[in-house]
Amino acid sequence: MAQSLLDFRRDEITETLDADVCVIGAGAVGIALAREFINTSHRVLMLDCGGEDFDDDADALNRMEVVGLNPRNRPDEGSRLRQLGGTTNHWGGWNRPFSDDVLKSWPLRKGELNRYYDRTRTYLDLETGPFDELSAWLREPDQYLPDLNPWLDVVVRQIRALRAWPFYKKNLLSADNLRILTHASVQDLQFSESGGRVDSALAVTLPPRSRRVEIRAKAFIVCCGGLENPTLLLNIDRQSNGVLSAKTGALGRYYMDHAELSYDLLPFSCFMPVMKYRIENHGRGVEYLHVRPSWSLSAEAGTRWMPHALTADFHTQCTYRTKWEYENLHEMVKRPDANFDLPGKANPDAKIEFTGGLMNFGWTPVEDSRITLSEAQNSIGHQVGRLDWRISEEDVSHVQLLAQRLEQSLGASGFGRLRLGDNLLKRGLLTAEGRVYNGNHHMGATRMSLDPQNGVVDQNCRHHGVDNLYVAGASVFPTYDWPGPTFTAVALAIRLADHLKSVI
Ligand SMILES: Cc1cc2nc3c(=O)[nH]c(=O)nc-3n(C[C@H](O)[C@H](O)[C@H](O)COP(=O)(O)OP(=O)(O)OC[C@H]3O[C@@H](n4cnc5c(N)ncnc54)[C@H](O)[C@@H]3O)c2cc1C
């Protein structure tokens, strides 16, 4: 293959491109999928509406209307990036698999994701071996995180903010069965007469050039991120008189995110070393892999307090009392080169007065928490998405109870004093405007289900009504856990690649 990285704004492209697999979106998930086809006989075309660098015009396509739960940080802006590597260009890289308890409600066989989790670790350049063994390496956290049994367990994450495009660029460009088309936004899909198959995808450049190209393939995989997967499919559905919603009942519904609540903690003993954990990466001398311990709700506490599948984690991070506000951080993370973990850089004079953190929950999915289309149009003629994010009132009561228990447990253990915000103490305030943070983790709005009425895709991430249309990413999660979604979204994408290799 002559040239594997094509720029649709600049390069001469014939009107039709042919491939076996068309991967739409080159973020963490799209790149993981495309990589799985390297050295196979399948011809893959991966396209992305951005290029190698951040681009304001492509970024403008992210804007949505936000109604309903209105978090302090807007979920549409700064929460994702439109460029090769997608949002990994500024993600935090906190990784941990979902628990078996959460996955048991998914239409997967018990333990099925484990071997894909192993391959995900390789893809994200993490340590191999069971996550729990990491706890063994980290004897010390017990000195800093008190044992609050039976309510809270000490858990760990591996932190490695892998930027998927620079990390895999050479690998991807050297594959002779893979082409990557940049600055190409998928605008529509053309369906067969019965509506049961996608014949081709139409991609456009942004104005003023507005070129179009048709891509024919045997399978199309939408990997545009948790907000854009449903928004794109809703636009295509509107343009095709309901082909995508005819046989499914949940397109755009059950939208979920980690609604995070802040707390302040005044520890009586030294707490900050918890922030500093690093491990030597088996002699490779790697310094970047951090392991961060935090508390998560124990199974016992979960059963007693959280009967509605709510899971929780309390992670610690430094809170800067002077000048530093989350809004600044939000402005910073809008740029791809921002270092999400180093607020001190932006505010070197800030004093660490106390430690704080975020309580991070896996909330119960709510059917009316959803993405629809607004009247406004963007530059590629799509109707802008409208996000109406909701969390369950029942969960809110449980969270308040849980927060009070945590406050009491920490005090009784002699560890420190927890200061809870008004939002956790006064009923009704938690869901008020600006009280929660969205976790930048967009999930659920093209959910997986065996029943088409409750979902959009089946257990193989295939659209229920269209044979060769697949969706990959956190938007297919039917429920979720407190850890970030990327580790599990990538595991599902690798599983999907295996499935596709067996059917096309
Ligand atoms: C500040 C921040 C910190 C985060 N930290 C963590 C963390 O610690 N742990 C964790 O698990 N997750 C974290 N996340 C979330 C994580 O970044 C996402 O879960 C992950 O990047 C999603 O991968 P994706 O490939 O599904 O989507 P994306 O990475 O968003 O990629 C989607 C790609 O699709 C392209 N695209 C969109 N629409 C079209 C179209 N119509 N045509 C063609 N291409 C299109 C976009 O340009 C983009 O490149 C964080 C997010 C943010 C913003």
The ligand as an SDF file (V2000), in Angstrom:
LIG
                    3D

 53 58  0  0  0  0  0  0  0  0999 V2000
   -9.3120   14.9330   31.6010 C   0  0  0  0  0  0  0  0  0  0  0  0
   -9.6840   13.4930   31.3850 C   0  0  0  0  0  0  0  0  0  0  0  0
   -9.1390   12.5190   32.2070 C   0  0  0  0  0  0  0  0  0  0  0  0
   -9.5050   11.1790   32.0250 C   0  0  0  0  0  0  0  0  0  0  0  0
   -8.9460   10.2520   32.8180 N   0  0  0  0  0  0  0  0  0  0  0  0
   -9.2830    8.9620   32.7010 C   0  0  0  0  0  0  0  0  0  0  0  0
   -8.7100    7.9820   33.5480 C   0  0  0  0  0  0  0  0  0  0  0  0
   -7.8710    8.2900   34.3870 O   0  0  0  0  0  0  0  0  0  0  0  0
   -9.1090    6.6870   33.3940 N   0  0  0  0  0  0  0  0  0  0  0  0
  -10.0280    6.3270   32.4600 C   0  0  0  0  0  0  0  0  0  0  0  0
  -10.3560    5.1320   32.3720 O   0  0  0  0  0  0  0  0  0  0  0  0
  -10.5760    7.2380   31.6290 N   0  0  0  0  0  0  0  0  0  0  0  0
  -10.2240    8.5440   31.7260 C   0  0  0  0  0  0  0  0  0  0  0  0
  -10.7660    9.4700   30.8830 N   0  0  0  0  0  0  0  0  0  0  0  0
  -11.7010    9.0220   29.8380 C   0  0  0  0  0  0  0  0  0  0  0  0
  -10.9140    8.4840   28.6400 C   0  0  0  0  0  0  0  0  0  0  0  0
  -10.1450    9.5080   28.0910 O   0  0  0  0  0  0  0  0  0  0  0  0
  -11.9190    7.9400   27.6160 C   0  0  0  0  0  0  0  0  0  0  0  0
  -12.6650    6.9050   28.2350 O   0  0  0  0  0  0  0  0  0  0  0  0
  -11.2480    7.3340   26.3980 C   0  0  0  0  0  0  0  0  0  0  0  0
  -10.2870    8.1950   25.8460 O   0  0  0  0  0  0  0  0  0  0  0  0
  -12.3310    7.0430   25.3650 C   0  0  0  0  0  0  0  0  0  0  0  0
  -11.7470    6.4470   24.2430 O   0  0  0  0  0  0  0  0  0  0  0  0
  -12.5620    6.3580   22.8800 P   0  0  0  0  0  0  0  0  0  0  0  0
  -11.6100    5.8420   21.8790 O   0  0  0  0  0  0  0  0  0  0  0  0
  -13.8360    5.6420   23.1250 O   0  0  0  0  0  0  0  0  0  0  0  0
  -12.9830    7.8770   22.5460 O   0  0  0  0  0  0  0  0  0  0  0  0
  -12.0490    9.1230   22.2100 P   0  0  0  0  0  0  0  0  0  0  0  0
  -10.7150    8.9300   22.8270 O   0  0  0  0  0  0  0  0  0  0  0  0
  -12.7970   10.3360   22.5570 O   0  0  0  0  0  0  0  0  0  0  0  0
  -11.8260    9.0300   20.6400 O   0  0  0  0  0  0  0  0  0  0  0  0
  -12.8790    9.2050   19.7250 C   0  0  0  0  0  0  0  0  0  0  0  0
  -12.2770    9.6180   18.3920 C   0  0  0  0  0  0  0  0  0  0  0  0
  -13.3480    9.6340   17.4470 O   0  0  0  0  0  0  0  0  0  0  0  0
  -13.1800   10.7410   16.5860 C   0  0  0  0  0  0  0  0  0  0  0  0
  -14.5040   11.0710   16.0310 N   0  0  0  0  0  0  0  0  0  0  0  0
  -15.5710   11.5560   16.6970 C   0  0  0  0  0  0  0  0  0  0  0  0
  -16.6130   11.7060   15.8570 N   0  0  0  0  0  0  0  0  0  0  0  0
  -16.1860   11.3120   14.6230 C   0  0  0  0  0  0  0  0  0  0  0  0
  -16.7880   11.2300   13.3420 C   0  0  0  0  0  0  0  0  0  0  0  0
  -18.0650   11.5690   13.1280 N   0  0  0  0  0  0  0  0  0  0  0  0
  -16.0380   10.7940   12.2990 N   0  0  0  0  0  0  0  0  0  0  0  0
  -14.7420   10.4360   12.4680 C   0  0  0  0  0  0  0  0  0  0  0  0
  -14.1270   10.4760   13.6700 N   0  0  0  0  0  0  0  0  0  0  0  0
  -14.8400   10.9050   14.7350 C   0  0  0  0  0  0  0  0  0  0  0  0
  -12.5900   11.8210   17.4800 C   0  0  0  0  0  0  0  0  0  0  0  0
  -11.8730   12.7650   16.7110 O   0  0  0  0  0  0  0  0  0  0  0  0
  -11.6790   11.0100   18.4100 C   0  0  0  0  0  0  0  0  0  0  0  0
  -10.3470   10.9610   17.9450 O   0  0  0  0  0  0  0  0  0  0  0  0
  -10.4300   10.8170   31.0210 C   0  0  0  0  0  0  0  0  0  0  0  0
  -10.9680   11.8130   30.1920 C   0  0  0  0  0  0  0  0  0  0  0  0
  -10.6050   13.1330   30.3700 C   0  0  0  0  0  0  0  0  0  0  0  0
  -11.2000   14.1730   29.4860 C   0  0  0  0  0  0  0  0  0  0  0  0
  1  2  1  0
  2  3  1  0
  2 52  2  0
  3  4  2  0
  4  5  1  0
  4 50  1  0
  5  6  2  0
  6  7  1  0
  6 13  1  0
  7  8  2  0
  7  9  1  0
  9 10  1  0
 10 11  2  0
 10 12  1  0
 12 13  2  0
 13 14  1  0
 14 15  1  0
 14 50  1  0
 15 16  1  0
 16 17  1  0
 16 18  1  0
 18 19  1  0
 18 20  1  0
 20 21  1  0
 20 22  1  0
 22 23  1  0
 23 24  1  0
 24 25  2  0
 24 26  1  0
 24 27  1  0
 27 28  1  0
 28 29  2  0
 28 30  1  0
 28 31  1  0
 31 32  1  0
 32 33  1  0
 33 34  1  0
 33 48  1  0
 34 35  1  0
 35 36  1  0
 35 46  1  0
 36 37  1  0
 36 45  1  0
 37 38  2  0
 38 39  1  0
 39 40  1  0
 39 45  2  0
 40 41  1  0
 40 42  2  0
 42 43  1  0
 43 44  2  0
 44 45  1  0
 46 47  1  0
 46 48  1  0
 48 49  1  0
 50 51  2  0
 51 52  1  0
 52 53  1  0
M  END
$$$$
